[in-house]
Amino acid sequence: MLVLLLTLAQMMQMKMGIVRGPLLALEKTVLQVESDGKKVECRYDNRTWMERDGQRIEAAALALGDRLEMVTDIKDSGCYVRTIHVLDVPSQGAGPGRRPSMKREYSSPTEQFAPRGDITATGIVSSMDEKWLVIRTRAEGPKKFLLRHDTRYVGDGMRVDRDALRAGKRVFVRAGHNFEGVVEAYQVIWGEIMKP
């Protein structure tokens, strides 16, 4: 009876529901996450749904340090993970002169089928700093885009950090106007087209 009470007390202390934090350890059926300064250890199996950027992944695709958001439950007297979502960490913060905005740790669920932005442009990067991206287009000359903390950078089909973008690259930019009327870049894409 005492063992049962101790087990119940431990389960009540564990944070069940949604657990967020970096991945500390990963074994075949157990993972450990740091949440609110405490180590939380949970079991998972082949029924646990795992995803990154809206795509299903296997446990082998998780890396130590990944920020996870997990939906957990109590199963067989312990923590069990029902779903794991790998959160994106913005690669840049709001720099000097940048308007603060509500930071989101992952993209909108509608981004896959209804992307933001009603402006597109293609050109060669002529300059870039912490706030602005300037591209030279063929028909309209130079175009200037405000870079956001959540601007996505995609190089050769893979999501990359902002530092991978260099002057002289041919890019495609998806953008839109913000409340002040300034054109903000939502996504910058570049890469080579593979030949069959």
Z-matrix of the N, CA and C atoms (Angstrom, degrees):
N
C 1 1.448
C 2 1.535 1 110.50
N 3 1.335 2 115.99 1 -40.82
C 4 1.458 3 120.57 2 179.13
C 5 1.529 4 110.79 3 -63.46
N 6 1.353 5 116.21 4 -39.65
C 7 1.465 6 120.32 5 179.13
C 8 1.528 7 110.07 6 -63.89
N 9 1.321 8 117.02 7 -40.53
C 10 1.455 9 121.47 8 179.05
C 11 1.536 10 110.75 9 -63.73
N 12 1.327 11 117.34 10 -42.42
C 13 1.463 12 120.77 11 178.64
C 14 1.527 13 111.56 12 -65.18
N 15 1.350 14 116.75 13 -40.10
C 16 1.465 15 120.37 14 177.82
C 17 1.524 16 110.74 15 -64.57
N 18 1.335 17 117.41 16 -41.56
C 19 1.466 18 121.49 17 178.68
C 20 1.521 19 110.33 18 -63.32
N 21 1.336 20 117.57 19 -43.75
C 22 1.456 21 121.15 20 178.13
C 23 1.532 22 111.44 21 -63.27
N 24 1.336 23 116.57 22 -39.72
C 25 1.469 24 120.35 23 178.97
C 26 1.527 25 110.39 24 -64.57
N 27 1.356 26 117.52 25 -40.25
C 28 1.464 27 120.59 26 178.86
C 29 1.525 28 110.73 27 -66.24
N 30 1.333 29 117.25 28 -40.06
C 31 1.455 30 120.85 29 -179.14
C 32 1.523 31 110.95 30 -66.20
N 33 1.329 32 117.24 31 -35.30
C 34 1.461 33 120.11 32 179.64
C 35 1.528 34 110.99 33 -71.07
N 36 1.355 35 116.67 34 -29.10
C 37 1.459 36 120.00 35 178.73
C 38 1.519 37 111.46 36 -74.94
N 39 1.359 38 117.01 37 -28.94
C 40 1.454 39 120.17 38 179.37
C 41 1.518 40 109.45 39 -66.97
N 42 1.308 41 116.36 40 142.79
C 43 1.453 42 120.89 41 -179.97
C 44 1.528 43 108.21 42 -84.17
N 45 1.306 44 116.88 43 105.56
C 46 1.452 45 121.84 44 178.97
C 47 1.523 46 108.80 45 -98.85
N 48 1.279 47 116.07 46 161.01
C 49 1.456 48 120.86 47 -177.55
C 50 1.505 49 108.17 48 106.21
N 51 1.335 50 117.88 49 -118.75
C 52 1.466 51 121.59 50 178.99
C 53 1.524 52 108.98 51 -102.62
N 54 1.326 53 115.45 52 124.61
C 55 1.463 54 122.55 53 179.92
C 56 1.524 55 107.58 54 -118.99
N 57 1.340 56 116.52 55 127.38
C 58 1.467 57 121.52 56 178.76
C 59 1.511 58 109.71 57 -121.77
N 60 1.325 59 115.92 58 141.32
C 61 1.456 60 119.85 59 175.91
C 62 1.513 61 111.85 60 161.70
N 63 1.347 62 116.42 61 172.49
C 64 1.462 63 120.45 62 -179.76
C 65 1.529 64 111.83 63 -75.63
N 66 1.329 65 115.51 64 147.44
C 67 1.460 66 122.05 65 177.79
C 68 1.518 67 109.03 66 -75.80
N 69 1.353 68 116.14 67 123.68
C 70 1.465 69 121.38 68 -178.98
C 71 1.513 70 112.21 69 -98.27
N 72 1.338 71 117.37 70 -38.93
C 73 1.463 72 121.40 71 -177.35
C 74 1.520 73 109.11 72 -150.40
N 75 1.339 74 115.27 73 148.27
C 76 1.455 75 120.93 74 -179.61
C 77 1.514 76 108.86 75 -140.76
N 78 1.325 77 115.37 76 120.70
C 79 1.458 78 120.99 77 175.89
C 80 1.518 79 108.16 78 -119.07
N 81 1.323 80 116.81 79 -172.54
C 82 1.469 81 120.62 80 -173.75
C 83 1.521 82 113.00 81 -59.07
N 84 1.326 83 118.53 82 -41.62
C 85 1.467 84 120.33 83 -178.93
C 86 1.523 85 112.79 84 -131.53
N 87 1.327 86 118.23 85 6.87
C 88 1.469 87 121.93 86 -177.08
C 89 1.526 88 109.01 87 -133.08
N 90 1.330 89 115.62 88 139.00
C 91 1.460 90 119.77 89 172.86
C 92 1.514 91 109.35 90 -130.99
N 93 1.331 92 115.49 91 157.81
C 94 1.461 93 121.07 92 -177.95
C 95 1.522 94 108.69 93 -128.80
N 96 1.340 95 115.58 94 130.71
C 97 1.461 96 123.12 95 -177.90
C 98 1.519 97 108.44 96 -126.92
N 99 1.343 98 116.29 97 145.48
C 100 1.462 99 120.03 98 173.79
C 101 1.523 100 107.92 99 -94.58
N 102 1.331 101 116.39 100 118.61
C 103 1.457 102 121.08 101 -179.36
C 104 1.519 103 108.89 102 -131.17
N 105 1.323 104 117.05 103 123.35
C 106 1.461 105 123.15 104 -179.64
C 107 1.529 106 111.85 105 54.26
N 108 1.332 107 116.79 106 40.01
C 109 1.462 108 121.68 107 177.71
C 110 1.511 109 114.65 108 78.20
N 111 1.335 110 118.60 109 2.86
C 112 1.463 111 122.02 110 179.55
C 113 1.518 112 109.76 111 -117.31
N 114 1.326 113 116.19 112 148.59
C 115 1.456 114 121.11 113 175.57
C 116 1.521 115 108.76 114 -86.37
N 117 1.319 116 116.18 115 124.54
C 118 1.456 117 122.21 116 179.11
C 119 1.519 118 107.35 117 -113.43
N 120 1.333 119 116.51 118 123.76
C 121 1.457 120 121.95 119 -179.82
C 122 1.518 121 109.10 120 -110.12
N 123 1.321 122 116.65 121 127.03
C 124 1.464 123 121.67 122 -177.08
C 125 1.516 124 110.29 123 -134.81
N 126 1.327 125 114.50 124 153.47
C 127 1.460 126 121.21 125 175.93
C 128 1.526 127 109.10 126 -93.37
N 129 1.324 128 115.98 127 153.41
C 130 1.457 129 122.33 128 172.82
C 131 1.524 130 107.92 129 -141.52
N 132 1.317 131 116.79 130 164.26
C 133 1.464 132 121.21 131 177.41
C 134 1.524 133 109.45 132 -147.66
N 135 1.338 134 116.97 133 -167.10
C 136 1.464 135 119.22 134 -176.97
C 137 1.527 136 113.08 135 -72.23
N 138 1.324 137 118.50 136 -8.12
C 139 1.462 138 121.62 137 174.74
C 140 1.527 139 112.41 138 -88.95
N 141 1.310 140 117.30 139 -11.27
C 142 1.467 141 121.01 140 178.49
C 143 1.524 142 108.79 141 -71.59
N 144 1.331 143 116.25 142 125.79
C 145 1.464 144 121.53 143 179.24
C 146 1.517 145 108.68 144 -84.40
N 147 1.351 146 117.12 145 124.60
C 148 1.461 147 122.21 146 179.13
C 149 1.517 148 108.19 147 -123.14
N 150 1.365 149 116.31 148 135.47
C 151 1.459 150 118.87 149 179.83
C 152 1.515 151 111.52 150 -146.21
N 153 1.341 152 113.97 151 152.78
C 154 1.468 153 123.48 152 174.27
C 155 1.520 154 106.37 153 -138.95
N 156 1.334 155 117.53 154 129.36
C 157 1.472 156 123.04 155 -179.00
C 158 1.521 157 112.18 156 52.21
N 159 1.331 158 116.87 157 38.68
C 160 1.455 159 121.46 158 176.67
C 161 1.515 160 114.85 159 77.68
N 162 1.334 161 118.43 160 3.63
C 163 1.461 162 122.05 161 -179.85
C 164 1.518 163 109.79 162 -113.28
N 165 1.333 164 116.51 163 137.49
C 166 1.459 165 120.88 164 179.18
C 167 1.523 166 109.43 165 -67.77
N 168 1.337 167 116.06 166 139.06
C 169 1.459 168 122.18 167 179.06
C 170 1.517 169 109.25 168 -130.23
N 171 1.313 170 116.46 169 168.12
C 172 1.457 171 123.54 170 174.10
C 173 1.529 172 108.63 171 -98.66
N 174 1.314 173 116.63 172 165.65
C 175 1.469 174 121.11 173 -179.59
C 176 1.528 175 111.60 174 -59.94
N 177 1.333 176 117.11 175 -30.18
C 178 1.468 177 120.82 176 -179.49
C 179 1.529 178 111.82 177 -63.93
N 180 1.334 179 117.67 178 -21.00
C 181 1.475 180 121.03 179 -179.91
C 182 1.521 181 112.61 180 -81.56
N 183 1.337 182 117.95 181 -10.22
C 184 1.460 183 121.04 182 177.27
C 185 1.520 184 109.76 183 -76.84
N 186 1.315 185 116.54 184 144.15
C 187 1.464 186 121.44 185 179.11
C 188 1.524 187 108.85 186 -125.34
N 189 1.323 188 116.22 187 147.81
C 190 1.460 189 120.54 188 177.10
C 191 1.521 190 108.85 189 -58.25
N 192 1.323 191 116.53 190 134.82
C 193 1.448 192 121.48 191 -178.62
C 194 1.520 193 113.39 192 96.66
N 195 1.353 194 118.02 193 -16.00
C 196 1.468 195 119.96 194 176.55
C 197 1.521 196 108.73 195 -58.15
N 198 1.354 197 116.51 196 136.01
C 199 1.469 198 120.55 197 175.38
C 200 1.513 199 108.02 198 -82.80
N 201 1.322 200 115.98 199 122.00
C 202 1.455 201 121.58 200 -175.92
C 203 1.522 202 111.06 201 -112.78
N 204 1.314 203 114.67 202 149.97
C 205 1.451 204 122.76 203 168.45
C 206 1.524 205 104.75 204 -122.97
N 207 1.345 206 116.62 205 117.32
C 208 1.462 207 121.39 206 -174.00
C 209 1.520 208 110.58 207 -120.31
N 210 1.304 209 115.50 208 140.34
C 211 1.463 210 121.60 209 169.86
C 212 1.521 211 105.43 210 -98.78
N 213 1.341 212 115.92 211 116.75
C 214 1.460 213 120.57 212 -174.40
C 215 1.518 214 111.12 213 -116.62
N 216 1.314 215 113.72 214 164.72
C 217 1.458 216 121.89 215 -178.92
C 218 1.521 217 107.45 216 -148.73
N 219 1.319 218 116.73 217 168.10
C 220 1.458 219 120.86 218 174.99
C 221 1.519 220 107.10 219 -99.31
N 222 1.337 221 115.51 220 123.58
C 223 1.452 222 121.28 221 -178.69
C 224 1.516 223 107.82 222 -141.85
N 225 1.308 224 117.27 223 129.34
C 226 1.467 225 122.35 224 -178.72
C 227 1.531 226 111.44 225 52.32
N 228 1.316 227 116.74 226 48.32
C 229 1.472 228 123.98 227 176.16
C 230 1.521 229 113.59 228 61.34
N 231 1.324 230 117.78 229 34.12
C 232 1.459 231 120.21 230 177.39
C 233 1.508 232 111.57 231 -162.54
N 234 1.319 233 115.03 232 176.14
C 235 1.454 234 121.78 233 -178.86
C 236 1.531 235 109.47 234 -77.71
N 237 1.330 236 116.31 235 130.74
C 238 1.457 237 122.60 236 178.15
C 239 1.523 238 108.26 237 -127.61
N 240 1.331 239 117.51 238 134.53
C 241 1.458 240 122.32 239 -178.20
C 242 1.525 241 109.30 240 -94.05
N 243 1.329 242 115.67 241 123.46
C 244 1.470 243 120.68 242 176.79
C 245 1.533 244 110.93 243 -88.83
N 246 1.349 245 117.12 244 -45.05
C 247 1.469 246 120.58 245 177.95
C 248 1.523 247 110.05 246 -138.72
N 249 1.332 248 115.21 247 149.25
C 250 1.466 249 122.89 248 175.69
C 251 1.513 250 107.53 249 -129.51
N 252 1.335 251 115.87 250 126.75
C 253 1.458 252 121.68 251 175.60
C 254 1.527 253 107.12 252 -120.15
N 255 1.333 254 117.43 253 121.14
C 256 1.463 255 121.41 254 177.59
C 257 1.523 256 107.62 255 -80.14
N 258 1.328 257 116.21 256 121.59
C 259 1.467 258 121.65 257 -177.41
C 260 1.511 259 110.22 258 -86.19
N 261 1.323 260 115.84 259 142.45
C 262 1.455 261 121.06 260 173.77
C 263 1.511 262 108.27 261 -83.30
N 264 1.316 263 116.02 262 138.15
C 265 1.458 264 120.65 263 175.33
C 266 1.517 265 107.01 264 -104.71
N 267 1.319 266 119.13 265 123.22
C 268 1.465 267 119.88 266 -179.53
C 269 1.521 268 110.74 267 -55.04
N 270 1.348 269 116.03 268 135.36
C 271 1.457 270 119.90 269 -176.09
C 272 1.523 271 112.20 270 -78.39
N 273 1.314 272 118.14 271 -10.18
C 274 1.461 273 120.43 272 -179.21
C 275 1.516 274 109.29 273 -146.05
N 276 1.290 275 115.71 274 146.89
C 277 1.453 276 120.17 275 178.28
C 278 1.512 277 110.11 276 -96.66
N 279 1.301 278 115.82 277 -178.86
C 280 1.460 279 119.99 278 177.18
C 281 1.522 280 107.72 279 -73.73
N 282 1.316 281 116.21 280 113.53
C 283 1.451 282 121.08 281 -178.27
C 284 1.512 283 111.02 282 -83.18
N 285 1.326 284 117.04 283 -176.81
C 286 1.451 285 120.11 284 179.37
C 287 1.525 286 110.55 285 -61.59
N 288 1.319 287 115.87 286 136.23
C 289 1.446 288 120.86 287 178.99
C 290 1.508 289 114.83 288 80.39
N 291 1.344 290 117.38 289 2.97
C 292 1.456 291 120.15 290 -179.09
C 293 1.508 292 109.46 291 -95.46
N 294 1.302 293 114.78 292 141.85
C 295 1.455 294 120.85 293 179.75
C 296 1.532 295 109.19 294 -71.79
N 297 1.338 296 119.07 295 126.97
C 298 1.454 297 119.49 296 177.38
C 299 1.522 298 109.47 297 -67.46
N 300 1.320 299 114.76 298 143.20
C 301 1.460 300 119.21 299 179.03
C 302 1.512 301 108.79 300 -138.55
N 303 1.311 302 115.50 301 169.09
C 304 1.459 303 119.87 302 179.12
C 305 1.521 304 107.67 303 -72.31
N 306 1.324 305 117.23 304 113.93
C 307 1.448 306 120.51 305 -179.28
C 308 1.508 307 110.00 306 -73.36
N 309 1.316 308 115.86 307 135.96
C 310 1.448 309 120.92 308 176.43
C 311 1.507 310 106.86 309 -117.26
N 312 1.306 311 117.53 310 137.51
C 313 1.445 312 119.80 311 -175.66
C 314 1.516 313 112.62 312 -87.52
N 315 1.296 314 119.07 313 -10.91
C 316 1.447 315 121.37 314 175.26
C 317 1.517 316 108.64 315 -149.97
N 318 1.322 317 115.49 316 160.43
C 319 1.452 318 120.02 317 -173.76
C 320 1.520 319 110.78 318 -72.66
N 321 1.318 320 114.43 319 164.55
C 322 1.451 321 121.79 320 179.96
C 323 1.519 322 110.57 321 -64.48
N 324 1.332 323 118.40 322 143.90
C 325 1.470 324 120.17 323 178.04
C 326 1.523 325 112.48 324 -63.34
N 327 1.324 326 117.90 325 -22.08
C 328 1.463 327 120.70 326 -179.61
C 329 1.520 328 112.72 327 -87.05
N 330 1.327 329 117.68 328 -5.24
C 331 1.463 330 121.28 329 -175.99
C 332 1.530 331 111.99 330 -59.17
N 333 1.340 332 117.75 331 -32.58
C 334 1.462 333 121.22 332 -177.53
C 335 1.526 334 112.12 333 -65.40
N 336 1.333 335 118.07 334 -44.51
C 337 1.460 336 120.02 335 -174.06
C 338 1.524 337 113.90 336 -107.63
N 339 1.336 338 118.45 337 -14.67
C 340 1.462 339 121.45 338 177.51
C 341 1.519 340 108.93 339 -138.46
N 342 1.347 341 117.27 340 75.34
C 343 1.462 342 119.34 341 -176.24
C 344 1.522 343 112.50 342 -65.82
N 345 1.355 344 115.06 343 151.95
C 346 1.461 345 121.17 344 179.18
C 347 1.516 346 110.29 345 -73.65
N 348 1.308 347 115.09 346 156.10
C 349 1.450 348 120.72 347 172.16
C 350 1.512 349 113.43 348 100.82
N 351 1.328 350 114.70 349 134.25
C 352 1.455 351 120.17 350 178.30
C 353 1.529 352 111.04 351 -116.29
N 354 1.329 353 116.43 352 10.66
C 355 1.464 354 121.47 353 -179.96
C 356 1.526 355 107.97 354 -121.87
N 357 1.325 356 116.83 355 131.70
C 358 1.464 357 120.75 356 174.23
C 359 1.512 358 108.46 357 -128.63
N 360 1.314 359 116.27 358 149.83
C 361 1.463 360 121.42 359 178.99
C 362 1.518 361 108.82 360 -151.95
N 363 1.315 362 115.35 361 148.00
C 364 1.453 363 121.95 362 176.29
C 365 1.519 364 107.98 363 -127.62
N 366 1.312 365 115.82 364 136.65
C 367 1.459 366 119.22 365 179.40
C 368 1.511 367 111.40 366 -177.86
N 369 1.324 368 114.80 367 -169.72
C 370 1.458 369 121.65 368 -179.44
C 371 1.519 370 108.36 369 -107.74
N 372 1.341 371 116.08 370 134.11
C 373 1.465 372 121.00 371 -179.67
C 374 1.520 373 108.88 372 -66.13
N 375 1.347 374 115.34 373 120.11
C 376 1.459 375 118.73 374 177.35
C 377 1.522 376 111.23 375 -98.73
N 378 1.344 377 117.14 376 -33.05
C 379 1.466 378 119.51 377 175.43
C 380 1.526 379 109.83 378 -158.71
N 381 1.330 380 114.55 379 158.48
C 382 1.455 381 120.78 380 -179.91
C 383 1.520 382 108.46 381 -157.07
N 384 1.342 383 115.97 382 136.81
C 385 1.462 384 120.52 383 172.90
C 386 1.527 385 107.75 384 -135.61
N 387 1.316 386 116.66 385 -163.16
C 388 1.466 387 120.62 386 -177.26
C 389 1.518 388 113.44 387 -62.32
N 390 1.340 389 117.11 388 -31.15
C 391 1.463 390 120.70 389 -174.59
C 392 1.520 391 114.27 390 -106.67
N 393 1.329 392 117.89 391 -32.08
C 394 1.457 393 120.54 392 -167.10
C 395 1.518 394 112.67 393 -127.96
N 396 1.334 395 114.18 394 146.72
C 397 1.460 396 123.31 395 171.05
C 398 1.525 397 106.72 396 -120.12
N 399 1.331 398 116.96 397 127.69
C 400 1.464 399 121.43 398 178.30
C 401 1.521 400 107.37 399 -118.68
N 402 1.351 401 115.53 400 125.36
C 403 1.459 402 119.75 401 176.17
C 404 1.526 403 108.76 402 -118.91
N 405 1.325 404 114.88 403 151.91
C 406 1.461 405 121.38 404 177.40
C 407 1.528 406 107.33 405 -102.85
N 408 1.320 407 116.33 406 113.85
C 409 1.462 408 120.59 407 179.81
C 410 1.522 409 109.64 408 -93.63
N 411 1.314 410 115.37 409 159.85
C 412 1.464 411 119.84 410 -177.58
C 413 1.527 412 111.45 411 -71.30
N 414 1.336 413 117.48 412 -45.05
C 415 1.463 414 120.88 413 -173.20
C 416 1.528 415 114.00 414 -92.05
N 417 1.334 416 117.16 415 -35.26
C 418 1.462 417 119.65 416 -170.94
C 419 1.523 418 114.30 417 -109.23
N 420 1.316 419 118.30 418 2.91
C 421 1.461 420 120.63 419 -179.61
C 422 1.524 421 111.79 420 76.74
N 423 1.345 422 117.29 421 -152.41
C 424 1.475 423 119.23 422 -176.69
C 425 1.532 424 112.12 423 -72.79
N 426 1.341 425 114.68 424 141.39
C 427 1.473 426 122.22 425 174.83
C 428 1.517 427 107.59 426 -127.73
N 429 1.337 428 115.10 427 138.88
C 430 1.469 429 121.47 428 -175.72
C 431 1.525 430 108.95 429 -114.32
N 432 1.350 431 116.68 430 133.24
C 433 1.458 432 123.30 431 -179.50
C 434 1.521 433 109.93 432 -127.08
N 435 1.322 434 116.28 433 133.25
C 436 1.468 435 121.55 434 173.58
C 437 1.522 436 107.89 435 -76.55
N 438 1.339 437 117.34 436 129.90
C 439 1.465 438 121.78 437 178.14
C 440 1.522 439 108.99 438 -88.64
N 441 1.318 440 116.03 439 133.51
C 442 1.462 441 122.61 440 -179.58
C 443 1.524 442 109.89 441 -99.48
N 444 1.342 443 116.63 442 166.53
C 445 1.464 444 118.98 443 176.82
C 446 1.521 445 110.78 444 -69.27
N 447 1.349 446 118.44 445 -21.81
C 448 1.458 447 120.97 446 -179.32
C 449 1.526 448 113.07 447 -109.96
N 450 1.336 449 118.00 448 18.19
C 451 1.464 450 120.26 449 174.43
C 452 1.523 451 108.15 450 -61.49
N 453 1.341 452 115.91 451 132.50
C 454 1.468 453 120.31 452 -179.96
C 455 1.520 454 109.33 453 -93.44
N 456 1.327 455 116.33 454 138.90
C 457 1.452 456 122.70 455 178.21
C 458 1.520 457 107.48 456 -118.77
N 459 1.339 458 116.26 457 124.88
C 460 1.462 459 121.55 458 -178.03
C 461 1.523 460 107.80 459 -126.17
N 462 1.336 461 116.33 460 117.70
C 463 1.452 462 122.09 461 178.81
C 464 1.509 463 110.69 462 -119.41
N 465 1.329 464 117.10 463 124.22
C 466 1.469 465 123.02 464 -179.38
C 467 1.527 466 112.10 465 53.57
N 468 1.330 467 115.84 466 38.26
C 469 1.460 468 120.96 467 175.45
C 470 1.510 469 115.57 468 84.22
N 471 1.330 470 118.89 469 -1.18
C 472 1.461 471 122.45 470 -178.50
C 473 1.519 472 109.44 471 -118.01
N 474 1.309 473 116.35 472 143.76
C 475 1.455 474 120.47 473 176.05
C 476 1.519 475 108.85 474 -71.31
N 477 1.321 476 116.46 475 129.27
C 478 1.464 477 121.54 476 -176.38
C 479 1.518 478 109.67 477 -131.35
N 480 1.338 479 115.42 478 169.90
C 481 1.454 480 121.02 479 175.73
C 482 1.524 481 109.80 480 -77.26
N 483 1.288 482 114.49 481 162.15
C 484 1.458 483 122.07 482 -178.93
C 485 1.517 484 112.09 483 -60.94
N 486 1.328 485 116.70 484 -30.85
C 487 1.464 486 121.11 485 -177.54
C 488 1.528 487 112.85 486 -63.54
N 489 1.329 488 118.18 487 -18.00
C 490 1.466 489 121.41 488 -179.41
C 491 1.526 490 112.05 489 -73.88
N 492 1.324 491 117.57 490 -17.89
C 493 1.469 492 121.54 491 -179.70
C 494 1.525 493 109.70 492 -83.25
N 495 1.335 494 115.79 493 128.70
C 496 1.460 495 121.37 494 -177.77
C 497 1.526 496 110.32 495 -127.58
N 498 1.314 497 115.85 496 159.38
C 499 1.466 498 121.15 497 174.93
C 500 1.523 499 108.69 498 -62.21
N 501 1.323 500 115.56 499 143.68
C 502 1.459 501 120.53 500 179.75
C 503 1.521 502 113.93 501 95.31
N 504 1.333 503 118.17 502 -9.63
C 505 1.478 504 121.26 503 179.00
C 506 1.521 505 109.43 504 -79.17
N 507 1.324 506 115.61 505 140.73
C 508 1.459 507 121.13 506 172.92
C 509 1.528 508 106.72 507 -84.27
N 510 1.344 509 116.97 508 124.58
C 511 1.463 510 121.40 509 -173.63
C 512 1.526 511 111.25 510 -129.41
N 513 1.321 512 114.17 511 159.80
C 514 1.460 513 123.78 512 170.01
C 515 1.520 514 105.54 513 -115.79
N 516 1.342 515 117.77 514 129.78
C 517 1.464 516 121.95 515 -177.17
C 518 1.519 517 108.79 516 -120.37
N 519 1.331 518 115.97 517 130.30
C 520 1.466 519 121.98 518 171.54
C 521 1.513 520 106.31 519 -107.16
N 522 1.333 521 117.27 520 128.01
C 523 1.465 522 120.82 521 -171.23
C 524 1.526 523 110.88 522 -146.98
N 525 1.320 524 115.33 523 176.78
C 526 1.457 525 122.23 524 177.13
C 527 1.516 526 110.09 525 -163.58
N 528 1.326 527 115.79 526 166.41
C 529 1.461 528 121.45 527 179.96
C 530 1.527 529 110.04 528 -81.62
N 531 1.342 530 117.07 529 138.99
C 532 1.462 531 120.21 530 172.38
C 533 1.527 532 108.68 531 -90.69
N 534 1.338 533 117.52 532 -173.59
C 535 1.456 534 121.39 533 -176.41
C 536 1.524 535 113.47 534 -63.29
N 537 1.323 536 116.81 535 -27.77
C 538 1.465 537 120.20 536 178.77
C 539 1.517 538 112.42 537 -85.69
N 540 1.334 539 117.81 538 -1.93
C 541 1.459 540 121.30 539 -179.17
C 542 1.512 541 114.33 540 88.46
N 543 1.337 542 117.98 541 3.54
C 544 1.464 543 122.12 542 179.22
C 545 1.530 544 107.99 543 -82.14
N 546 1.337 545 116.41 544 141.14
C 547 1.464 546 121.09 545 179.49
C 548 1.526 547 108.78 546 -82.50
N 549 1.350 548 116.19 547 118.66
C 550 1.466 549 122.95 548 -179.72
C 551 1.528 550 109.25 549 -105.85
N 552 1.341 551 116.55 550 139.45
C 553 1.461 552 121.80 551 177.43
C 554 1.526 553 109.11 552 -85.14
N 555 1.335 554 115.82 553 124.92
C 556 1.464 555 120.85 554 176.08
C 557 1.523 556 111.01 555 -93.79
N 558 1.342 557 116.00 556 -35.50
C 559 1.458 558 119.52 557 -178.14
C 560 1.518 559 109.28 558 -148.41
N 561 1.349 560 115.88 559 137.40
C 562 1.457 561 122.62 560 176.06
C 563 1.525 562 106.69 561 -124.40
N 564 1.349 563 115.80 562 122.82
C 565 1.466 564 120.96 563 -174.01
C 566 1.524 565 108.99 564 -124.23
N 567 1.336 566 116.85 565 140.82
C 568 1.447 567 121.85 566 174.45
C 569 1.525 568 109.25 567 -151.97
N 570 1.311 569 116.56 568 165.29
C 571 1.457 570 120.67 569 178.09
C 572 1.516 571 112.16 570 152.79
N 573 1.319 572 114.70 571 176.47
C 574 1.462 573 122.12 572 -179.83
C 575 1.520 574 109.67 573 -98.02
N 576 1.329 575 115.84 574 147.35
C 577 1.454 576 120.90 575 174.10
C 578 1.515 577 107.36 576 -90.89
N 579 1.331 578 115.56 577 125.59
C 580 1.454 579 119.84 578 -177.99
C 581 1.526 580 110.10 579 -76.72
N 582 1.318 581 115.97 580 140.29
C 583 1.458 582 121.35 581 177.96
C 584 1.519 583 109.29 582 -98.49
N 585 1.352 584 118.24 583 137.86
C 586 1.463 585 120.04 584 -179.22
C 587 1.511 586 112.67 585 -69.01
